[in-house]
């Protein structure tokens, strides 16, 4: 009791600033101690299941309540977290208790055989299982948050003339946008998983209702992409050559490529000159008189059959060939005519210029050189008073921040000094 009274008397003898520092230091120590204890004693939570439907999340939470396992719910109830040390054990226990998640039911539907099930029920279960397996495969992509697959598999009848092809509708909830190649890969995956399913019958949309899939007949986007690739390839070749002579700022190249997508097929059949002997027959005829046994007249007839073959030739002209090139090159101002002529010949050889095809090229010296631009930049008038005001305000802001940091550092050192004095005093009066 005497020591506590001595501490209180010593505290009352201090000035106001020192009292505030001591109280602040004790509060900081208590807060740090509390936070450290809370961090050390609280369990480390990890994700047990994520991206769940409300029905699936309700089932899992009910099982966790029955097992008295503490949990946390995040992402509007779609993610469930428990202690990291219990994740593996709890997940195995839940899945071992025949926990069925509604959004991904696969071929485990056929684990339990039911001999009383009709053929129609078997078909429906197979369709559900196939939908679930496709959903699981698509959900494995990092860009896909959730996938829903709907299959339409028509029934085939014996005397049905027209065959209805299956169709698939896919709804994707995306984390990140998908590329055109990824969308096409998803279509190919689904088409390979369902019998007699074409890519044109696979429709894919995102969570906003935007159509992602393209029909096989819609080739305009593919043609435009091929045109851009050809133009970019030729432009890069020309720029790489000109960059050895000029800088990128002193030259400009634009190439327009016209591609021909007409497909030509030609077949020619020509009979062969010499045939192949397939059949040969020889027949002899003779006549004799009544008195003479020797034959009087004898005829020989030979029959031969030949089969004349045919020579067939098929010619297919590939589509996507270059029909015409239009090349525009802008050079630095002041480039002489001889240099322009040399560069024109080089550009023609690089891009494969063909005058008979209708290609055209144009070289013009219009760009002002970089040195001239630099000289103009030096002659720019000095900044106005508004710019000076902004610079002054920026400097004042920097000085204010530096002063605050210095004051904070001094306060921290003063608090540390006070804590050291208090600790020494407690040791002396202990």
PLY file of the C-alpha trace (Angstrom):
ply
format ascii 1.0
element vertex 430
property float x
property float y
property float z
element edge 429
property int vertex1
property int vertex2
end_header
0.00 0.00 0.00
2.90 2.32 0.82
4.46 1.68 -2.61
1.23 2.51 -4.41
0.89 5.71 -2.35
4.47 6.62 -3.20
3.80 6.07 -6.92
0.71 8.25 -6.75
2.59 11.00 -4.93
5.39 10.86 -7.47
2.87 10.99 -10.31
1.14 14.07 -8.81
4.45 15.85 -8.52
5.06 15.62 -12.27
4.08 18.39 -14.63
1.08 18.16 -16.92
3.01 17.21 -20.08
4.80 14.35 -18.35
1.53 13.07 -16.87
-0.03 12.96 -20.35
3.00 11.10 -21.70
2.90 8.52 -18.89
-0.83 7.90 -19.32
-0.46 7.61 -23.10
2.40 5.14 -22.72
0.41 2.94 -20.33
-2.58 2.97 -22.67
-0.39 2.01 -25.63
1.18 -0.83 -23.62
-2.24 -2.14 -22.58
-3.55 -1.97 -26.14
-0.53 -3.76 -27.56
-0.77 -6.43 -24.87
-4.48 -6.94 -25.56
-3.97 -7.15 -29.34
-1.10 -9.59 -28.93
-3.14 -11.82 -26.63
-6.14 -11.70 -28.97
-3.96 -12.56 -31.98
-2.22 -15.41 -30.15
-5.39 -16.94 -28.69
-7.76 -16.50 -31.66
-7.89 -19.45 -34.14
-6.47 -19.07 -37.66
-9.40 -19.44 -40.05
-9.19 -20.93 -43.54
-11.67 -21.58 -46.36
-13.62 -24.81 -46.01
-15.94 -24.28 -49.02
-16.36 -21.27 -51.28
-18.70 -20.09 -54.04
-21.64 -22.00 -52.56
-25.33 -21.66 -53.27
-27.62 -20.69 -50.42
-29.03 -24.23 -50.21
-25.56 -25.83 -50.11
-24.34 -23.32 -47.51
-27.37 -24.05 -45.31
-26.62 -27.79 -45.37
-22.96 -27.29 -44.45
-23.75 -24.81 -41.63
-26.26 -27.27 -40.19
-23.64 -30.01 -40.13
-21.09 -27.67 -38.50
-23.61 -26.66 -35.79
-24.31 -30.31 -35.06
-20.57 -30.98 -34.69
-20.06 -27.83 -32.52
-17.38 -26.48 -34.86
-16.96 -22.66 -34.82
-17.10 -21.04 -38.24
-17.22 -17.71 -40.05
-19.33 -16.74 -43.04
-18.11 -14.28 -45.68
-18.96 -13.10 -49.18
-22.70 -12.87 -48.46
-22.83 -16.43 -47.17
-21.06 -17.99 -50.16
-17.76 -18.69 -48.34
-17.48 -20.72 -45.10
-14.31 -20.55 -42.97
-13.21 -22.69 -40.03
-9.97 -23.23 -38.15
-7.15 -24.30 -40.48
-6.27 -27.24 -38.27
-9.78 -28.69 -38.77
-10.24 -28.07 -42.51
-9.05 -31.43 -43.86
-10.71 -33.50 -41.15
-14.02 -31.63 -41.41
-14.09 -31.73 -45.20
-13.49 -35.49 -45.30
-16.12 -36.06 -42.60
-18.74 -33.96 -44.39
-18.16 -35.53 -47.80
-18.13 -38.99 -46.19
-21.66 -38.42 -44.85
-23.14 -38.34 -48.39
-23.28 -34.56 -48.50
-24.76 -33.68 -51.90
-24.22 -30.19 -53.28
-27.02 -29.07 -55.54
-24.95 -27.12 -58.05
-22.58 -29.96 -59.03
-24.14 -33.42 -59.10
-22.08 -35.73 -61.31
-21.94 -39.41 -62.14
-22.16 -40.31 -58.47
-25.92 -40.48 -59.12
-25.32 -43.98 -60.48
-23.38 -45.21 -57.46
-26.57 -46.64 -55.99
-28.38 -48.83 -58.51
-32.16 -48.84 -58.51
-33.58 -51.80 -60.43
-37.09 -50.33 -60.39
-36.08 -47.18 -62.26
-37.65 -46.72 -65.69
-35.75 -46.02 -68.88
-36.97 -42.41 -68.88
-35.67 -41.85 -65.35
-32.32 -43.31 -66.35
-32.07 -40.84 -69.23
-32.93 -37.91 -66.98
-30.31 -38.97 -64.43
-27.70 -39.34 -67.16
-28.51 -35.84 -68.41
-28.22 -34.41 -64.88
-24.94 -36.22 -64.29
-23.48 -34.99 -67.58
-24.52 -31.42 -66.75
-22.86 -31.65 -63.34
-19.61 -33.04 -64.74
-19.43 -30.26 -67.33
-20.10 -27.65 -64.63
-17.28 -29.05 -62.48
-14.85 -28.99 -65.40
-15.71 -25.40 -66.39
-15.59 -24.24 -62.74
-11.98 -25.42 -62.57
-10.94 -22.43 -64.72
-9.53 -19.52 -62.75
-11.55 -16.97 -64.73
-14.88 -18.71 -64.02
-16.58 -18.10 -60.68
-19.64 -20.26 -61.32
-21.01 -22.16 -64.32
-24.47 -23.49 -65.13
-25.00 -25.97 -67.99
-28.38 -26.89 -69.49
-28.56 -29.79 -71.93
-31.37 -30.43 -74.38
-31.01 -33.99 -75.73
-33.96 -34.89 -78.00
-35.28 -38.42 -78.21
-34.73 -40.39 -81.40
-37.60 -42.43 -82.90
-37.50 -45.26 -85.40
-39.51 -43.71 -88.24
-38.45 -40.12 -87.64
-37.24 -38.52 -90.85
-35.60 -35.39 -89.46
-33.09 -35.85 -86.66
-33.14 -33.19 -83.96
-29.65 -32.35 -82.81
-28.83 -31.72 -79.14
-28.34 -28.17 -77.87
-26.49 -26.72 -74.88
-26.90 -23.41 -73.03
-24.13 -22.29 -70.66
-24.25 -19.39 -68.19
-20.92 -18.22 -66.76
-20.36 -15.97 -63.75
-16.87 -14.64 -64.49
-14.14 -13.29 -62.27
-12.15 -12.05 -65.27
-13.09 -11.74 -68.96
-12.44 -14.74 -71.19
-10.44 -14.57 -74.39
-11.86 -15.71 -77.73
-9.63 -18.81 -77.67
-10.86 -19.78 -74.18
-14.51 -19.42 -75.25
-13.86 -21.58 -78.31
-12.11 -24.16 -76.12
-15.15 -24.34 -73.81
-17.38 -24.88 -76.85
-15.10 -27.65 -78.13
-15.05 -29.28 -74.69
-18.85 -29.38 -74.50
-19.17 -30.51 -78.13
-16.77 -33.40 -77.52
-18.68 -34.47 -74.38
-22.13 -34.70 -75.98
-22.80 -37.01 -78.93
-23.78 -35.40 -82.26
-23.39 -31.87 -80.84
-22.00 -29.17 -83.15
-20.24 -26.00 -82.05
-23.02 -23.87 -83.52
-25.51 -25.41 -81.04
-23.48 -24.36 -77.98
-24.63 -20.98 -76.62
-22.55 -19.26 -73.92
-23.54 -16.07 -72.06
-22.08 -14.27 -69.04
-23.72 -13.01 -65.86
-24.73 -9.78 -67.63
-26.53 -11.56 -70.45
-23.83 -10.83 -73.06
-23.40 -13.51 -75.70
-19.88 -14.94 -75.74
-20.13 -17.75 -78.27
-19.85 -17.22 -82.00
-21.44 -19.40 -84.65
-19.27 -21.27 -87.14
-20.97 -19.41 -89.97
-20.13 -16.01 -88.51
-16.61 -15.69 -89.87
-16.48 -11.90 -90.26
-14.64 -11.44 -86.96
-12.14 -14.12 -87.94
-11.53 -12.47 -91.31
-10.97 -9.09 -89.70
-8.56 -10.59 -87.15
-6.61 -12.28 -89.95
-6.42 -8.97 -91.83
-5.04 -7.23 -88.72
-2.45 -9.98 -88.19
-1.17 -9.71 -91.77
-0.98 -5.91 -91.61
0.78 -5.97 -88.24
3.29 -8.56 -89.46
4.20 -6.58 -92.57
4.35 -3.29 -90.67
6.70 -4.77 -88.07
9.00 -6.04 -90.82
9.21 -2.64 -92.49
9.65 -0.78 -89.18
12.42 -3.13 -88.11
14.30 -2.35 -91.31
13.74 1.42 -91.18
14.69 1.59 -87.49
18.28 0.86 -88.55
18.28 4.15 -90.49
15.84 6.41 -88.61
14.39 6.57 -85.10
10.82 5.48 -84.44
9.75 9.12 -84.03
11.11 10.07 -87.46
9.26 7.48 -89.56
5.71 6.14 -89.87
4.48 3.07 -91.76
0.89 2.07 -92.54
-0.02 -0.99 -94.61
-3.49 -1.96 -95.78
-3.91 -5.57 -96.92
-6.89 -6.77 -98.95
-7.40 -10.51 -98.48
-9.36 -12.82 -100.75
-11.46 -15.46 -99.01
-13.02 -16.94 -102.18
-12.49 -20.69 -102.23
-12.04 -22.25 -105.67
-12.49 -25.97 -106.30
-11.89 -27.47 -109.74
-12.12 -31.14 -110.81
-10.95 -32.57 -114.14
-11.38 -36.13 -115.42
-9.39 -37.40 -118.41
-9.64 -40.94 -119.88
-6.41 -42.86 -120.28
-5.09 -43.80 -123.71
-4.24 -47.43 -123.00
-6.74 -49.75 -121.38
-6.33 -52.71 -119.09
-7.13 -56.22 -120.44
-9.78 -57.71 -118.21
-11.27 -60.62 -120.29
-10.05 -62.77 -123.21
-11.98 -65.58 -124.99
-11.14 -67.70 -128.10
-13.82 -69.74 -130.01
-13.17 -72.14 -132.92
-15.82 -73.19 -135.54
-15.25 -75.98 -138.15
-17.45 -77.72 -140.79
-17.01 -81.30 -142.20
-18.57 -83.17 -145.11
-20.46 -86.43 -144.77
-17.91 -88.55 -146.65
-14.71 -86.91 -145.30
-13.99 -86.87 -141.63
-11.39 -84.13 -141.87
-12.69 -80.65 -141.29
-13.20 -78.58 -144.38
-13.60 -75.07 -143.01
-12.28 -73.89 -139.66
-13.00 -70.42 -138.13
-11.33 -68.96 -135.03
-13.00 -66.10 -133.13
-11.20 -64.25 -130.31
-12.90 -61.89 -127.86
-10.98 -59.44 -125.67
-12.39 -56.94 -123.16
-10.50 -53.84 -122.04
-11.33 -51.41 -119.28
-10.28 -47.84 -119.88
-9.30 -45.99 -116.72
-9.83 -42.31 -115.88
-7.37 -39.82 -114.53
-8.98 -37.50 -111.97
-7.41 -34.23 -110.83
-8.78 -31.96 -108.10
-7.53 -28.41 -107.62
-8.43 -26.33 -104.51
-7.27 -22.75 -104.14
-6.65 -21.75 -100.53
-8.61 -18.80 -99.17
-7.14 -15.90 -97.22
-4.55 -15.02 -99.86
-3.31 -11.45 -100.29
-5.13 -9.76 -103.14
-3.64 -6.26 -102.92
-1.28 -4.25 -100.69
-1.35 -0.50 -100.16
1.80 0.81 -98.45
2.23 4.32 -97.05
5.58 5.44 -95.61
6.22 8.88 -94.10
9.90 9.88 -93.86
11.68 12.80 -92.17
11.45 16.12 -93.93
14.47 16.84 -96.07
15.13 13.25 -97.20
16.63 13.45 -100.70
15.13 11.73 -103.74
17.89 9.14 -104.08
17.39 7.97 -100.49
13.63 7.80 -101.03
14.13 5.66 -104.14
16.46 3.30 -102.27
14.03 2.99 -99.37
11.16 2.35 -101.79
13.04 -0.58 -103.34
13.85 -1.98 -99.88
10.24 -1.71 -98.68
9.01 -3.44 -101.83
11.39 -6.35 -101.33
10.48 -6.70 -97.64
6.68 -6.88 -98.11
6.78 -8.90 -101.36
5.51 -6.12 -103.60
3.75 -7.36 -106.76
2.85 -4.73 -109.31
0.81 -7.19 -111.41
-1.36 -7.85 -108.37
-2.22 -4.15 -108.13
-0.02 -3.22 -105.17
0.78 0.45 -104.62
3.34 2.27 -102.50
3.72 5.91 -101.49
6.74 7.54 -99.77
6.47 11.11 -98.52
8.96 13.24 -96.55
6.72 15.14 -94.12
7.86 14.45 -90.53
9.93 17.12 -88.80
13.14 15.72 -87.36
13.65 15.17 -83.64
16.43 17.80 -83.41
14.15 20.51 -84.70
11.48 19.50 -82.26
14.02 19.71 -79.42
15.06 23.20 -80.48
11.47 24.32 -80.47
10.99 22.80 -77.04
13.92 24.82 -75.68
12.36 28.09 -76.85
9.20 27.56 -74.83
8.43 30.61 -72.62
9.01 30.32 -68.88
6.19 29.10 -66.62
3.53 31.55 -65.61
2.83 32.82 -62.12
0.17 30.13 -61.65
2.78 27.42 -62.16
5.05 29.13 -59.63
2.19 29.25 -57.16
1.59 25.51 -57.56
5.30 24.82 -57.07
5.32 26.94 -53.92
2.28 25.18 -52.50
3.88 21.80 -53.24
7.07 22.81 -51.43
5.09 24.10 -48.45
3.19 20.81 -48.28
6.44 18.83 -48.30
7.89 21.01 -45.51
4.71 20.54 -43.43
4.90 16.77 -43.78
8.58 16.79 -42.80
7.81 18.93 -39.71
5.02 16.57 -38.62
7.30 13.54 -39.00
10.03 15.28 -36.98
7.56 16.24 -34.22
6.28 12.66 -34.10
9.80 11.28 -33.79
10.59 13.72 -30.92
7.38 12.74 -29.13
8.24 9.04 -29.44
11.72 9.63 -28.02
10.27 11.66 -25.11
7.81 8.88 -24.29
10.57 6.30 -24.35
12.66 8.46 -21.99
9.74 8.81 -19.57
9.12 5.05 -19.62
12.80 4.42 -18.85
12.67 6.84 -15.86
9.48 5.22 -14.56
11.02 1.77 -14.84
14.15 2.89 -12.95
12.05 4.49 -10.21
9.99 1.31 -9.79
13.17 -0.76 -9.51
14.63 1.59 -6.88
11.44 1.58 -4.73
10.72 -2.10 -5.14
0 1
1 2
2 3
3 4
4 5
5 6
6 7
7 8
8 9
9 10
10 11
11 12
12 13
13 14
14 15
15 16
16 17
17 18
18 19
19 20
20 21
21 22
22 23
23 24
24 25
25 26
26 27
27 28
28 29
29 30
30 31
31 32
32 33
33 34
34 35
35 36
36 37
37 38
38 39
39 40
40 41
41 42
42 43
43 44
44 45
45 46
46 47
47 48
48 49
49 50
50 51
51 52
52 53
53 54
54 55
55 56
56 57
57 58
58 59
59 60
60 61
61 62
62 63
63 64
64 65
65 66
66 67
67 68
68 69
69 70
70 71
71 72
72 73
73 74
74 75
75 76
76 77
77 78
78 79
79 80
80 81
81 82
82 83
83 84
84 85
85 86
86 87
87 88
88 89
89 90
90 91
91 92
92 93
93 94
94 95
95 96
96 97
97 98
98 99
99 100
100 101
101 102
102 103
103 104
104 105
105 106
106 107
107 108
108 109
109 110
110 111
111 112
112 113
113 114
114 115
115 116
116 117
117 118
118 119
119 120
120 121
121 122
122 123
123 124
124 125
125 126
126 127
127 128
128 129
129 130
130 131
131 132
132 133
133 134
134 135
135 136
136 137
137 138
138 139
139 140
140 141
141 142
142 143
143 144
144 145
145 146
146 147
147 148
148 149
149 150
150 151
151 152
152 153
153 154
154 155
155 156
156 157
157 158
158 159
159 160
160 161
161 162
162 163
163 164
164 165
165 166
166 167
167 168
168 169
169 170
170 171
171 172
172 173
173 174
174 175
175 176
176 177
177 178
178 179
179 180
180 181
181 182
182 183
183 184
184 185
185 186
186 187
187 188
188 189
189 190
190 191
191 192
192 193
193 194
194 195
195 196
196 197
197 198
198 199
199 200
200 201
201 202
202 203
203 204
204 205
205 206
206 207
207 208
208 209
209 210
210 211
211 212
212 213
213 214
214 215
215 216
216 217
217 218
218 219
219 220
220 221
221 222
222 223
223 224
224 225
225 226
226 227
227 228
228 229
229 230
230 231
231 232
232 233
233 234
234 235
235 236
236 237
237 238
238 239
239 240
240 241
241 242
242 243
243 244
244 245
245 246
246 247
247 248
248 249
249 250
250 251
251 252
252 253
253 254
254 255
255 256
256 257
257 258
258 259
259 260
260 261
261 262
262 263
263 264
264 265
265 266
266 267
267 268
268 269
269 270
270 271
271 272
272 273
273 274
274 275
275 276
276 277
277 278
278 279
279 280
280 281
281 282
282 283
283 284
284 285
285 286
286 287
287 288
288 289
289 290
290 291
291 292
292 293
293 294
294 295
295 296
296 297
297 298
298 299
299 300
300 301
301 302
302 303
303 304
304 305
305 306
306 307
307 308
308 309
309 310
310 311
311 312
312 313
313 314
314 315
315 316
316 317
317 318
318 319
319 320
320 321
321 322
322 323
323 324
324 325
325 326
326 327
327 328
328 329
329 330
330 331
331 332
332 333
333 334
334 335
335 336
336 337
337 338
338 339
339 340
340 341
341 342
342 343
343 344
344 345
345 346
346 347
347 348
348 349
349 350
350 351
351 352
352 353
353 354
354 355
355 356
356 357
357 358
358 359
359 360
360 361
361 362
362 363
363 364
364 365
365 366
366 367
367 368
368 369
369 370
370 371
371 372
372 373
373 374
374 375
375 376
376 377
377 378
378 379
379 380
380 381
381 382
382 383
383 384
384 385
385 386
386 387
387 388
388 389
389 390
390 391
391 392
392 393
393 394
394 395
395 396
396 397
397 398
398 399
399 400
400 401
401 402
402 403
403 404
404 405
405 406
406 407
407 408
408 409
409 410
410 411
411 412
412 413
413 414
414 415
415 416
416 417
417 418
418 419
419 420
420 421
421 422
422 423
423 424
424 425
425 426
426 427
427 428
428 429
